[in-house]
Amino acid sequence: MIYITSHIGIDEREVQQEFIRSSGPGGQNVNKVATAVKLRFDVMNSRSLPGDVRRRLIRLAGRRITESGVLIIDARRFRTQERNRQDSMRRLVELIRKAAEKPKPRRRTKPTLASKRKRLETKRHRSVIKRMRRNVSRI
């Protein structure tokens, strides 16, 4: 069990990790060893996530989520499989923790009297500037 918060935990069987060859510098190590990790987590069919967390996670994931609702995280920052595996899990947990935070409801406010006066004064000032730019009519 992977514990995200005190209320949310994910079964380890819901997360699949696949090791692939990493790109970039590294010499022969890159050509021989599959150190990069591709983590897959099926958000849509996960029984561990509450509905509101699932919706926020899908929105937060952005391009990392497929049309079928599978979250894909590529970890290739480190040169070892183990560190990349830990990095991918850490990133998954961080993303779910962020999705678990309930957004604060927005309270509608009215503009203050001072801000209304300042806005109207600015409009008057612009009006005077534009009026001064006009052609002078000759009588």
C-alpha positions in Angstrom: 0.0 0.0 0.0 1.3 3.4 -1.0 0.1 6.0 1.5 -0.7 9.4 0.0 -2.5 11.2 2.8 -4.1 10.0 6.0 -7.3 9.2 4.1 -5.9 8.1 0.7 -3.7 5.1 -0.1 -3.1 3.3 -3.4 -2.7 -0.4 -3.8 0.8 -1.1 -5.3 -0.8 -3.4 -7.9 -2.6 -0.4 -9.5 0.8 1.0 -10.5 2.8 -0.6 -13.4 6.4 0.3 -14.0 8.2 -0.5 -17.2 11.9 0.0 -17.7 13.0 1.4 -21.0 16.2 2.7 -22.5 17.0 6.3 -21.6 18.0 8.8 -24.2 20.8 11.4 -24.0 24.4 11.2 -22.8 25.8 8.2 -20.9 28.0 6.4 -23.4 27.7 2.6 -23.6 25.6 2.6 -20.4 22.7 4.2 -22.4 23.0 1.6 -25.2 23.0 -1.4 -22.9 20.9 -0.7 -19.8 17.2 0.2 -19.6 17.4 2.7 -16.8 14.4 5.0 -17.6 11.1 4.2 -16.0 7.6 4.6 -17.5 5.1 4.5 -14.7 1.4 3.9 -15.6 -1.5 4.5 -13.2 -5.1 4.0 -14.4 -6.8 7.0 -12.8 -10.3 6.3 -14.3 -10.5 2.7 -12.9 -8.7 3.2 -9.6 -10.8 2.1 -6.6 -8.4 3.9 -4.2 -9.2 7.5 -5.3 -12.4 9.3 -4.3 -14.3 10.9 -7.1 -13.4 14.6 -6.4 -9.7 13.7 -6.1 -9.9 11.7 -9.4 -11.4 14.7 -11.2 -8.8 17.2 -9.9 -6.0 14.7 -10.8 -7.2 14.4 -14.4 -7.2 18.2 -14.7 -3.8 18.6 -13.0 -2.2 15.8 -15.1 -2.8 17.6 -18.4 -0.8 16.1 -21.2 0.4 13.2 -19.0 -3.0 11.5 -19.1 -4.3 9.5 -22.0 -7.8 9.6 -23.4 -8.6 6.3 -21.6 -7.6 7.9 -18.3 -4.1 6.4 -17.8 -1.6 8.6 -16.1 1.9 8.2 -17.6 5.0 9.5 -15.9 8.5 9.2 -17.5 11.4 9.3 -15.2 14.9 9.4 -16.8 16.7 12.0 -14.7 19.1 9.5 -13.0 21.5 6.9 -14.3 20.1 4.0 -12.2 16.9 2.1 -12.4 16.2 2.3 -8.7 16.6 6.1 -8.4 14.4 6.6 -11.5 11.8 4.2 -10.0 11.8 6.2 -6.7 11.6 9.4 -8.7 8.6 8.3 -10.7 6.8 7.1 -7.5 7.6 10.4 -5.7 6.2 12.4 -8.6 3.0 10.3 -8.7 2.5 10.8 -4.9 3.1 14.5 -5.2 0.6 14.8 -8.0 -2.1 12.9 -6.1 -1.4 14.9 -2.9 -1.9 18.1 -4.9 -5.1 16.8 -6.3 -6.3 15.8 -2.8 -6.2 19.4 -1.6 -9.6 20.9 -1.7 -9.5 24.3 -3.5 -10.6 27.2 -1.3 -14.0 28.5 -2.5 -13.8 32.0 -4.0 -15.6 34.7 -2.0 -17.1 37.3 -4.2 -16.2 40.8 -3.1 -17.3 44.3 -4.2 -14.9 47.0 -5.2 -14.2 49.5 -2.5 -15.4 53.1 -2.8 -11.8 54.3 -3.2 -11.1 51.9 -6.1 -14.4 53.1 -7.8 -13.3 56.7 -7.5 -9.8 56.0 -8.7 -11.2 54.2 -11.8 -13.6 57.1 -12.6 -10.8 59.6 -12.1 -8.5 57.7 -14.5 -11.3 57.6 -17.1 -11.8 61.4 -16.8 -8.1 62.0 -17.2 -7.9 59.8 -20.3 -11.0 61.6 -21.7 -9.2 65.0 -21.3 -6.1 63.7 -22.9 -8.0 62.5 -26.0 -10.1 65.6 -26.2 -6.9 67.7 -26.3 -5.7 65.7 -29.3 -8.7 66.6 -31.4 -8.5 69.2 -34.2 -9.3 72.7 -33.2 -12.4 73.9 -35.1 -12.0 77.4 -36.6 -15.1 79.7 -36.5 
